[in-house]
Amino acid sequence: MTIVRPDLSPVLLYVDDNRDDIILIGAAIRMAAIPFCLRTFATIPTATAYLTGEGDFADRTIHPSQN
């Protein structure tokens, strides 16, 4: 799940294997209208791959890094 990302907004990574928790945090962020992109991952290895730009996350035009 990804909340629409305004240009140059920060990215918040959230790792949780409980789908209900992911839905709840997404809803809370939308309700609070916090201006950042929420990236959710079910496992730490998947989040690490996103951060390092490996595997499915190698294309940084689709998966931009905040470096």
mmCIF file of the N, C-alpha and C atoms, coordinates in Angstrom:
data_MODEL
# 
_entry.id   MODEL 
# 
loop_
_atom_site.group_PDB 
_atom_site.id 
_atom_site.type_symbol 
_atom_site.label_atom_id 
_atom_site.label_alt_id 
_atom_site.label_comp_id 
_atom_site.label_asym_id 
_atom_site.label_entity_id 
_atom_site.label_seq_id 
_atom_site.pdbx_PDB_ins_code 
_atom_site.Cartn_x 
_atom_site.Cartn_y 
_atom_site.Cartn_z 
_atom_site.occupancy 
_atom_site.B_iso_or_equiv 
_atom_site.pdbx_formal_charge 
_atom_site.auth_seq_id 
_atom_site.auth_comp_id 
_atom_site.auth_asym_id 
_atom_site.auth_atom_id 
_atom_site.pdbx_PDB_model_num 
ATOM 1   N N  . MET A 1 1  ? 0.848  -1.176 0.000   1.00 0.00 ? 1  MET A N  1 
ATOM 2   C CA . MET A 1 1  ? 0.000  0.000  0.000   1.00 0.00 ? 1  MET A CA 1 
ATOM 3   C C  . MET A 1 1  ? 0.887  1.230  0.000   1.00 0.00 ? 1  MET A C  1 
ATOM 4   N N  . THR A 1 2  ? 0.568  2.179  -0.829  1.00 0.00 ? 2  THR A N  1 
ATOM 5   C CA . THR A 1 2  ? 1.309  3.433  -0.861  1.00 0.00 ? 2  THR A CA 1 
ATOM 6   C C  . THR A 1 2  ? 0.328  4.578  -0.907  1.00 0.00 ? 2  THR A C  1 
ATOM 7   N N  . ILE A 1 3  ? 0.494  5.515  -0.005  1.00 0.00 ? 3  ILE A N  1 
ATOM 8   C CA . ILE A 1 3  ? -0.317 6.723  -0.024  1.00 0.00 ? 3  ILE A CA 1 
ATOM 9   C C  . ILE A 1 3  ? 0.296  7.665  -1.039  1.00 0.00 ? 3  ILE A C  1 
ATOM 10  N N  . VAL A 1 4  ? -0.529 8.372  -1.803  1.00 0.00 ? 4  VAL A N  1 
ATOM 11  C CA . VAL A 1 4  ? -0.043 9.269  -2.846  1.00 0.00 ? 4  VAL A CA 1 
ATOM 12  C C  . VAL A 1 4  ? 1.035  10.183 -2.301  1.00 0.00 ? 4  VAL A C  1 
ATOM 13  N N  . ARG A 1 5  ? 2.114  10.296 -3.016  1.00 0.00 ? 5  ARG A N  1 
ATOM 14  C CA . ARG A 1 5  ? 3.288  11.024 -2.573  1.00 0.00 ? 5  ARG A CA 1 
ATOM 15  C C  . ARG A 1 5  ? 3.393  12.371 -3.267  1.00 0.00 ? 5  ARG A C  1 
ATOM 16  N N  . PRO A 1 6  ? 3.195  13.468 -2.524  1.00 0.00 ? 6  PRO A N  1 
ATOM 17  C CA . PRO A 1 6  ? 3.475  14.768 -3.129  1.00 0.00 ? 6  PRO A CA 1 
ATOM 18  C C  . PRO A 1 6  ? 4.957  14.846 -3.469  1.00 0.00 ? 6  PRO A C  1 
ATOM 19  N N  . ASP A 1 7  ? 5.307  15.596 -4.502  1.00 0.00 ? 7  ASP A N  1 
ATOM 20  C CA . ASP A 1 7  ? 6.708  15.697 -4.907  1.00 0.00 ? 7  ASP A CA 1 
ATOM 21  C C  . ASP A 1 7  ? 7.582  16.104 -3.739  1.00 0.00 ? 7  ASP A C  1 
ATOM 22  N N  . LEU A 1 8  ? 8.695  15.406 -3.608  1.00 0.00 ? 8  LEU A N  1 
ATOM 23  C CA . LEU A 1 8  ? 9.729  15.685 -2.615  1.00 0.00 ? 8  LEU A CA 1 
ATOM 24  C C  . LEU A 1 8  ? 9.284  15.492 -1.161  1.00 0.00 ? 8  LEU A C  1 
ATOM 25  N N  . SER A 1 9  ? 8.179  14.837 -0.944  1.00 0.00 ? 9  SER A N  1 
ATOM 26  C CA . SER A 1 9  ? 7.771  14.583 0.434   1.00 0.00 ? 9  SER A CA 1 
ATOM 27  C C  . SER A 1 9  ? 8.601  13.435 1.008   1.00 0.00 ? 9  SER A C  1 
ATOM 28  N N  . PRO A 1 10 ? 8.803  13.436 2.313   1.00 0.00 ? 10 PRO A N  1 
ATOM 29  C CA . PRO A 1 10 ? 9.566  12.362 2.942   1.00 0.00 ? 10 PRO A CA 1 
ATOM 30  C C  . PRO A 1 10 ? 8.825  11.023 2.823   1.00 0.00 ? 10 PRO A C  1 
ATOM 31  N N  . VAL A 1 11 ? 9.567  9.957  2.985   1.00 0.00 ? 11 VAL A N  1 
ATOM 32  C CA . VAL A 1 11 ? 9.003  8.615  2.933   1.00 0.00 ? 11 VAL A CA 1 
ATOM 33  C C  . VAL A 1 11 ? 9.102  8.001  4.326   1.00 0.00 ? 11 VAL A C  1 
ATOM 34  N N  . LEU A 1 12 ? 8.001  7.414  4.792   1.00 0.00 ? 12 LEU A N  1 
ATOM 35  C CA . LEU A 1 12 ? 7.981  6.688  6.051   1.00 0.00 ? 12 LEU A CA 1 
ATOM 36  C C  . LEU A 1 12 ? 7.863  5.212  5.724   1.00 0.00 ? 12 LEU A C  1 
ATOM 37  N N  . LEU A 1 13 ? 8.830  4.427  6.200   1.00 0.00 ? 13 LEU A N  1 
ATOM 38  C CA . LEU A 1 13 ? 8.768  2.984  6.024   1.00 0.00 ? 13 LEU A CA 1 
ATOM 39  C C  . LEU A 1 13 ? 8.134  2.376  7.264   1.00 0.00 ? 13 LEU A C  1 
ATOM 40  N N  . TYR A 1 14 ? 7.169  1.503  7.047   1.00 0.00 ? 14 TYR A N  1 
ATOM 41  C CA . TYR A 1 14 ? 6.477  0.834  8.144   1.00 0.00 ? 14 TYR A CA 1 
ATOM 42  C C  . TYR A 1 14 ? 6.514  -0.666 7.882   1.00 0.00 ? 14 TYR A C  1 
ATOM 43  N N  . VAL A 1 15 ? 7.101  -1.414 8.812   1.00 0.00 ? 15 VAL A N  1 
ATOM 44  C CA . VAL A 1 15 ? 7.226  -2.859 8.661   1.00 0.00 ? 15 VAL A CA 1 
ATOM 45  C C  . VAL A 1 15 ? 6.324  -3.528 9.684   1.00 0.00 ? 15 VAL A C  1 
ATOM 46  N N  . ASP A 1 16 ? 5.390  -4.333 9.191   1.00 0.00 ? 16 ASP A N  1 
ATOM 47  C CA . ASP A 1 16 ? 4.460  -5.036 10.074  1.00 0.00 ? 16 ASP A CA 1 
ATOM 48  C C  . ASP A 1 16 ? 3.839  -6.179 9.279   1.00 0.00 ? 16 ASP A C  1 
ATOM 49  N N  . ASP A 1 17 ? 3.796  -7.352 9.866   1.00 0.00 ? 17 ASP A N  1 
ATOM 50  C CA . ASP A 1 17 ? 3.209  -8.483 9.147   1.00 0.00 ? 17 ASP A CA 1 
ATOM 51  C C  . ASP A 1 17 ? 1.713  -8.637 9.414   1.00 0.00 ? 17 ASP A C  1 
ATOM 52  N N  . ASN A 1 18 ? 1.141  -7.705 10.172  1.00 0.00 ? 18 ASN A N  1 
ATOM 53  C CA . ASN A 1 18 ? -0.288 -7.743 10.455  1.00 0.00 ? 18 ASN A CA 1 
ATOM 54  C C  . ASN A 1 18 ? -1.007 -6.766 9.525   1.00 0.00 ? 18 ASN A C  1 
ATOM 55  N N  . ARG A 1 19 ? -1.773 -7.296 8.594   1.00 0.00 ? 19 ARG A N  1 
ATOM 56  C CA . ARG A 1 19 ? -2.458 -6.474 7.584   1.00 0.00 ? 19 ARG A CA 1 
ATOM 57  C C  . ARG A 1 19 ? -3.403 -5.454 8.229   1.00 0.00 ? 19 ARG A C  1 
ATOM 58  N N  . ASP A 1 20 ? -4.051 -5.833 9.323   1.00 0.00 ? 20 ASP A N  1 
ATOM 59  C CA . ASP A 1 20 ? -4.962 -4.900 9.998   1.00 0.00 ? 20 ASP A CA 1 
ATOM 60  C C  . ASP A 1 20 ? -4.204 -3.682 10.534  1.00 0.00 ? 20 ASP A C  1 
ATOM 61  N N  . ASP A 1 21 ? -3.025 -3.904 11.083  1.00 0.00 ? 21 ASP A N  1 
ATOM 62  C CA . ASP A 1 21 ? -2.221 -2.779 11.582  1.00 0.00 ? 21 ASP A CA 1 
ATOM 63  C C  . ASP A 1 21 ? -1.802 -1.846 10.452  1.00 0.00 ? 21 ASP A C  1 
ATOM 64  N N  . ILE A 1 22 ? -1.468 -2.427 9.307   1.00 0.00 ? 22 ILE A N  1 
ATOM 65  C CA . ILE A 1 22 ? -1.083 -1.618 8.148   1.00 0.00 ? 22 ILE A CA 1 
ATOM 66  C C  . ILE A 1 22 ? -2.259 -0.749 7.700   1.00 0.00 ? 22 ILE A C  1 
ATOM 67  N N  . ILE A 1 23 ? -3.435 -1.330 7.672   1.00 0.00 ? 23 ILE A N  1 
ATOM 68  C CA . ILE A 1 23 ? -4.629 -0.574 7.281   1.00 0.00 ? 23 ILE A CA 1 
ATOM 69  C C  . ILE A 1 23 ? -4.896 0.553  8.279   1.00 0.00 ? 23 ILE A C  1 
ATOM 70  N N  . LEU A 1 24 ? -4.774 0.248  9.569   1.00 0.00 ? 24 LEU A N  1 
ATOM 71  C CA . LEU A 1 24 ? -5.021 1.262  10.597  1.00 0.00 ? 24 LEU A CA 1 
ATOM 72  C C  . LEU A 1 24 ? -4.038 2.423  10.521  1.00 0.00 ? 24 LEU A C  1 
ATOM 73  N N  . ILE A 1 25 ? -2.751 2.149  10.342  1.00 0.00 ? 25 ILE A N  1 
ATOM 74  C CA . ILE A 1 25 ? -1.789 3.249  10.284  1.00 0.00 ? 25 ILE A CA 1 
ATOM 75  C C  . ILE A 1 25 ? -2.005 4.079  9.021   1.00 0.00 ? 25 ILE A C  1 
ATOM 76  N N  . GLY A 1 26 ? -2.365 3.422  7.927   1.00 0.00 ? 26 GLY A N  1 
ATOM 77  C CA . GLY A 1 26 ? -2.661 4.164  6.696   1.00 0.00 ? 26 GLY A CA 1 
ATOM 78  C C  . GLY A 1 26 ? -3.855 5.084  6.872   1.00 0.00 ? 26 GLY A C  1 
ATOM 79  N N  . ALA A 1 27 ? -4.898 4.582  7.533   1.00 0.00 ? 27 ALA A N  1 
ATOM 80  C CA . ALA A 1 27 ? -6.092 5.396  7.778   1.00 0.00 ? 27 ALA A CA 1 
ATOM 81  C C  . ALA A 1 27 ? -5.773 6.572  8.697   1.00 0.00 ? 27 ALA A C  1 
ATOM 82  N N  . ALA A 1 28 ? -4.979 6.329  9.727   1.00 0.00 ? 28 ALA A N  1 
ATOM 83  C CA . ALA A 1 28 ? -4.610 7.404  10.661  1.00 0.00 ? 28 ALA A CA 1 
ATOM 84  C C  . ALA A 1 28 ? -3.809 8.495  9.953   1.00 0.00 ? 28 ALA A C  1 
ATOM 85  N N  . ILE A 1 29 ? -2.911 8.097  9.083   1.00 0.00 ? 29 ILE A N  1 
ATOM 86  C CA . ILE A 1 29 ? -2.100 9.081  8.344   1.00 0.00 ? 29 ILE A CA 1 
ATOM 87  C C  . ILE A 1 29 ? -2.982 9.888  7.394   1.00 0.00 ? 29 ILE A C  1 
ATOM 88  N N  . ARG A 1 30 ? -3.905 9.219  6.720   1.00 0.00 ? 30 ARG A N  1 
ATOM 89  C CA . ARG A 1 30 ? -4.814 9.953  5.825   1.00 0.00 ? 30 ARG A CA 1 
ATOM 90  C C  . ARG A 1 30 ? -5.683 10.930 6.617   1.00 0.00 ? 30 ARG A C  1 
ATOM 91  N N  . MET A 1 31 ? -6.201 10.498 7.752   1.00 0.00 ? 31 MET A N  1 
ATOM 92  C CA . MET A 1 31 ? -7.055 11.365 8.572   1.00 0.00 ? 31 MET A CA 1 
ATOM 93  C C  . MET A 1 31 ? -6.283 12.566 9.111   1.00 0.00 ? 31 MET A C  1 
ATOM 94  N N  . ALA A 1 32 ? -5.019 12.364 9.436   1.00 0.00 ? 32 ALA A N  1 
ATOM 95  C CA . ALA A 1 32 ? -4.194 13.448 9.967   1.00 0.00 ? 32 ALA A CA 1 
ATOM 96  C C  . ALA A 1 32 ? -3.650 14.338 8.850   1.00 0.00 ? 32 ALA A C  1 
ATOM 97  N N  . ALA A 1 33 ? -3.796 13.904 7.606   1.00 0.00 ? 33 ALA A N  1 
ATOM 98  C CA . ALA A 1 33 ? -3.308 14.642 6.435   1.00 0.00 ? 33 ALA A CA 1 
ATOM 99  C C  . ALA A 1 33 ? -1.825 14.977 6.569   1.00 0.00 ? 33 ALA A C  1 
ATOM 100 N N  . ILE A 1 34 ? -1.053 13.997 6.991   1.00 0.00 ? 34 ILE A N  1 
ATOM 101 C CA . ILE A 1 34 ? 0.398  14.180 7.141   1.00 0.00 ? 34 ILE A CA 1 
ATOM 102 C C  . ILE A 1 34 ? 1.034  14.066 5.752   1.00 0.00 ? 34 ILE A C  1 
ATOM 103 N N  . PRO A 1 35 ? 1.846  15.054 5.367   1.00 0.00 ? 35 PRO A N  1 
ATOM 104 C CA . PRO A 1 35 ? 2.378  15.081 3.995   1.00 0.00 ? 35 PRO A CA 1 
ATOM 105 C C  . PRO A 1 35 ? 3.636  14.227 3.806   1.00 0.00 ? 35 PRO A C  1 
ATOM 106 N N  . PHE A 1 36 ? 3.477  12.921 3.804   1.00 0.00 ? 36 PHE A N  1 
ATOM 107 C CA . PHE A 1 36 ? 4.584  12.053 3.437   1.00 0.00 ? 36 PHE A CA 1 
ATOM 108 C C  . PHE A 1 36 ? 4.047  10.784 2.808   1.00 0.00 ? 36 PHE A C  1 
ATOM 109 N N  . CYS A 1 37 ? 4.930  10.077 2.179   1.00 0.00 ? 37 CYS A N  1 
ATOM 110 C CA . CYS A 1 37 ? 4.578  8.832  1.505   1.00 0.00 ? 37 CYS A CA 1 
ATOM 111 C C  . CYS A 1 37 ? 4.775  7.678  2.483   1.00 0.00 ? 37 CYS A C  1 
ATOM 112 N N  . LEU A 1 38 ? 3.782  6.855  2.635   1.00 0.00 ? 38 LEU A N  1 
ATOM 113 C CA . LEU A 1 38 ? 3.870  5.679  3.490   1.00 0.00 ? 38 LEU A CA 1 
ATOM 114 C C  . LEU A 1 38 ? 4.179  4.466  2.631   1.00 0.00 ? 38 LEU A C  1 
ATOM 115 N N  . ARG A 1 39 ? 5.293  3.819  2.921   1.00 0.00 ? 39 ARG A N  1 
ATOM 116 C CA . ARG A 1 39 ? 5.663  2.564  2.260   1.00 0.00 ? 39 ARG A CA 1 
ATOM 117 C C  . ARG A 1 39 ? 5.553  1.476  3.299   1.00 0.00 ? 39 ARG A C  1 
ATOM 118 N N  . THR A 1 40 ? 4.757  0.469  3.038   1.00 0.00 ? 40 THR A N  1 
ATOM 119 C CA . THR A 1 40 ? 4.576  -0.603 4.005   1.00 0.00 ? 40 THR A CA 1 
ATOM 120 C C  . THR A 1 40 ? 5.186  -1.897 3.484   1.00 0.00 ? 40 THR A C  1 
ATOM 121 N N  . PHE A 1 41 ? 5.760  -2.643 4.410   1.00 0.00 ? 41 PHE A N  1 
ATOM 122 C CA . PHE A 1 41 ? 6.393  -3.913 4.087   1.00 0.00 ? 41 PHE A CA 1 
ATOM 123 C C  . PHE A 1 41 ? 6.036  -4.924 5.160   1.00 0.00 ? 41 PHE A C  1 
ATOM 124 N N  . ALA A 1 42 ? 5.864  -6.181 4.764   1.00 0.00 ? 42 ALA A N  1 
ATOM 125 C CA . ALA A 1 42 ? 5.506  -7.229 5.714   1.00 0.00 ? 42 ALA A CA 1 
ATOM 126 C C  . ALA A 1 42 ? 6.739  -7.840 6.387   1.00 0.00 ? 42 ALA A C  1 
ATOM 127 N N  . THR A 1 43 ? 7.921  -7.642 5.782   1.00 0.00 ? 43 THR A N  1 
ATOM 128 C CA . THR A 1 43 ? 9.138  -8.238 6.353   1.00 0.00 ? 43 THR A CA 1 
ATOM 129 C C  . THR A 1 43 ? 10.293 -7.245 6.335   1.00 0.00 ? 43 THR A C  1 
ATOM 130 N N  . ILE A 1 44 ? 11.217 -7.442 7.247   1.00 0.00 ? 44 ILE A N  1 
ATOM 131 C CA . ILE A 1 44 ? 12.413 -6.597 7.289   1.00 0.00 ? 44 ILE A CA 1 
ATOM 132 C C  . ILE A 1 44 ? 13.279 -6.793 6.043   1.00 0.00 ? 44 ILE A C  1 
ATOM 133 N N  . PRO A 1 45 ? 13.471 -8.035 5.544   1.00 0.00 ? 45 PRO A N  1 
ATOM 134 C CA . PRO A 1 45 ? 14.261 -8.180 4.307   1.00 0.00 ? 45 PRO A CA 1 
ATOM 135 C C  . PRO A 1 45 ? 13.683 -7.405 3.116   1.00 0.00 ? 45 PRO A C  1 
ATOM 136 N N  . THR A 1 46 ? 12.364 -7.346 3.005   1.00 0.00 ? 46 THR A N  1 
ATOM 137 C CA . THR A 1 46 ? 11.746 -6.593 1.913   1.00 0.00 ? 46 THR A CA 1 
ATOM 138 C C  . THR A 1 46 ? 11.988 -5.100 2.091   1.00 0.00 ? 46 THR A C  1 
ATOM 139 N N  . ALA A 1 47 ? 11.861 -4.604 3.307   1.00 0.00 ? 47 ALA A N  1 
ATOM 140 C CA . ALA A 1 47 ? 12.142 -3.189 3.574   1.00 0.00 ? 47 ALA A CA 1 
ATOM 141 C C  . ALA A 1 47 ? 13.606 -2.866 3.302   1.00 0.00 ? 47 ALA A C  1 
ATOM 142 N N  . THR A 1 48 ? 14.496 -3.773 3.666   1.00 0.00 ? 48 THR A N  1 
ATOM 143 C CA . THR A 1 48 ? 15.926 -3.581 3.410   1.00 0.00 ? 48 THR A CA 1 
ATOM 144 C C  . THR A 1 48 ? 16.205 -3.536 1.914   1.00 0.00 ? 48 THR A C  1 
ATOM 145 N N  . ALA A 1 49 ? 15.550 -4.401 1.148   1.00 0.00 ? 49 ALA A N  1 
ATOM 146 C CA . ALA A 1 49 ? 15.714 -4.390 -0.308  1.00 0.00 ? 49 ALA A CA 1 
ATOM 147 C C  . ALA A 1 49 ? 15.254 -3.059 -0.882  1.00 0.00 ? 49 ALA A C  1 
ATOM 148 N N  . TYR A 1 50 ? 14.172 -2.511 -0.358  1.00 0.00 ? 50 TYR A N  1 
ATOM 149 C CA . TYR A 1 50 ? 13.704 -1.195 -0.807  1.00 0.00 ? 50 TYR A CA 1 
ATOM 150 C C  . TYR A 1 50 ? 14.759 -0.127 -0.507  1.00 0.00 ? 50 TYR A C  1 
ATOM 151 N N  . LEU A 1 51 ? 15.279 -0.142 0.722   1.00 0.00 ? 51 LEU A N  1 
ATOM 152 C CA . LEU A 1 51 ? 16.254 0.877  1.125   1.00 0.00 ? 51 LEU A CA 1 
ATOM 153 C C  . LEU A 1 51 ? 17.545 0.807  0.316   1.00 0.00 ? 51 LEU A C  1 
ATOM 154 N N  . THR A 1 52 ? 17.965 -0.396 -0.034  1.00 0.00 ? 52 THR A N  1 
ATOM 155 C CA . THR A 1 52 ? 19.221 -0.562 -0.769  1.00 0.00 ? 52 THR A CA 1 
ATOM 156 C C  . THR A 1 52 ? 19.036 -0.581 -2.280  1.00 0.00 ? 52 THR A C  1 
ATOM 157 N N  . GLY A 1 53 ? 17.776 -0.582 -2.736  1.00 0.00 ? 53 GLY A N  1 
ATOM 158 C CA . GLY A 1 53 ? 17.508 -0.567 -4.173  1.00 0.00 ? 53 GLY A CA 1 
ATOM 159 C C  . GLY A 1 53 ? 17.832 -1.875 -4.860  1.00 0.00 ? 53 GLY A C  1 
ATOM 160 N N  . GLU A 1 54 ? 17.607 -2.972 -4.179  1.00 0.00 ? 54 GLU A N  1 
ATOM 161 C CA . GLU A 1 54 ? 17.913 -4.293 -4.733  1.00 0.00 ? 54 GLU A CA 1 
ATOM 162 C C  . GLU A 1 54 ? 16.662 -4.995 -5.239  1.00 0.00 ? 54 GLU A C  1 
ATOM 163 N N  . GLY A 1 55 ? 16.864 -5.939 -6.139  1.00 0.00 ? 55 GLY A N  1 
ATOM 164 C CA . GLY A 1 55 ? 15.775 -6.777 -6.634  1.00 0.00 ? 55 GLY A CA 1 
ATOM 165 C C  . GLY A 1 55 ? 14.655 -5.983 -7.272  1.00 0.00 ? 55 GLY A C  1 
ATOM 166 N N  . ASP A 1 56 ? 13.435 -6.196 -6.798  1.00 0.00 ? 56 ASP A N  1 
ATOM 167 C CA . ASP A 1 56 ? 12.259 -5.530 -7.358  1.00 0.00 ? 56 ASP A CA 1 
ATOM 168 C C  . ASP A 1 56 ? 12.297 -4.013 -7.200  1.00 0.00 ? 56 ASP A C  1 
ATOM 169 N N  . PHE A 1 57 ? 13.165 -3.512 -6.337  1.00 0.00 ? 57 PHE A N  1 
ATOM 170 C CA . PHE A 1 57 ? 13.225 -2.080 -6.050  1.00 0.00 ? 57 PHE A CA 1 
ATOM 171 C C  . PHE A 1 57 ? 14.410 -1.381 -6.729  1.00 0.00 ? 57 PHE A C  1 
ATOM 172 N N  . ALA A 1 58 ? 15.029 -2.036 -7.692  1.00 0.00 ? 58 ALA A N  1 
ATOM 173 C CA . ALA A 1 58 ? 16.208 -1.481 -8.353  1.00 0.00 ? 58 ALA A CA 1 
ATOM 174 C C  . ALA A 1 58 ? 15.892 -0.246 -9.195  1.00 0.00 ? 58 ALA A C  1 
ATOM 175 N N  . ASP A 1 59 ? 14.705 -0.156 -9.747  1.00 0.00 ? 59 ASP A N  1 
ATOM 176 C CA . ASP A 1 59 ? 14.327 0.991  -10.578 1.00 0.00 ? 59 ASP A CA 1 
ATOM 177 C C  . ASP A 1 59 ? 13.928 2.154  -9.676  1.00 0.00 ? 59 ASP A C  1 
ATOM 178 N N  . ARG A 1 60 ? 14.824 3.109  -9.512  1.00 0.00 ? 60 ARG A N  1 
ATOM 179 C CA . ARG A 1 60 ? 14.596 4.227  -8.597  1.00 0.00 ? 60 ARG A CA 1 
ATOM 180 C C  . ARG A 1 60 ? 13.638 5.274  -9.162  1.00 0.00 ? 60 ARG A C  1 
ATOM 181 N N  . THR A 1 61 ? 13.248 5.168  -10.424 1.00 0.00 ? 61 THR A N  1 
ATOM 182 C CA . THR A 1 61 ? 12.209 6.080  -10.914 1.00 0.00 ? 61 THR A CA 1 
ATOM 183 C C  . THR A 1 61 ? 10.843 5.625  -10.391 1.00 0.00 ? 61 THR A C  1 
ATOM 184 N N  . ILE A 1 62 ? 10.687 4.332  -10.180 1.00 0.00 ? 62 ILE A N  1 
ATOM 185 C CA . ILE A 1 62 ? 9.444  3.796  -9.635  1.00 0.00 ? 62 ILE A CA 1 
ATOM 186 C C  . ILE A 1 62 ? 9.496  3.773  -8.103  1.00 0.00 ? 62 ILE A C  1 
ATOM 187 N N  . HIS A 1 63 ? 10.662 3.463  -7.557  1.00 0.00 ? 63 HIS A N  1 
ATOM 188 C CA . HIS A 1 63 ? 10.861 3.361  -6.102  1.00 0.00 ? 63 HIS A CA 1 
ATOM 189 C C  . HIS A 1 63 ? 11.945 4.343  -5.681  1.00 0.00 ? 63 HIS A C  1 
ATOM 190 N N  . PRO A 1 64 ? 11.621 5.642  -5.617  1.00 0.00 ? 64 PRO A N  1 
ATOM 191 C CA . PRO A 1 64 ? 12.650 6.634  -5.324  1.00 0.00 ? 64 PRO A CA 1 
ATOM 192 C C  . PRO A 1 64 ? 13.214 6.507  -3.919  1.00 0.00 ? 64 PRO A C  1 
ATOM 193 N N  . SER A 1 65 ? 14.471 6.868  -3.816  1.00 0.00 ? 65 SER A N  1 
ATOM 194 C CA . SER A 1 65 ? 15.159 6.866  -2.527  1.00 0.00 ? 65 SER A CA 1 
ATOM 195 C C  . SER A 1 65 ? 15.242 8.297  -2.030  1.00 0.00 ? 65 SER A C  1 
ATOM 196 N N  . GLN A 1 66 ? 15.276 8.481  -0.740  1.00 0.00 ? 66 GLN A N  1 
ATOM 197 C CA . GLN A 1 66 ? 15.398 9.825  -0.174  1.00 0.00 ? 66 GLN A CA 1 
ATOM 198 C C  . GLN A 1 66 ? 16.848 10.197 0.098   1.00 0.00 ? 66 GLN A C  1 
ATOM 199 N N  . ASN A 1 67 ? 17.795 9.451  -0.463  1.00 0.00 ? 67 ASN A N  1 
ATOM 200 C CA . ASN A 1 67 ? 19.226 9.739  -0.215  1.00 0.00 ? 67 ASN A CA 1 
ATOM 201 C C  . ASN A 1 67 ? 19.630 11.065 -0.758  1.00 0.00 ? 67 ASN A C  1 
# 
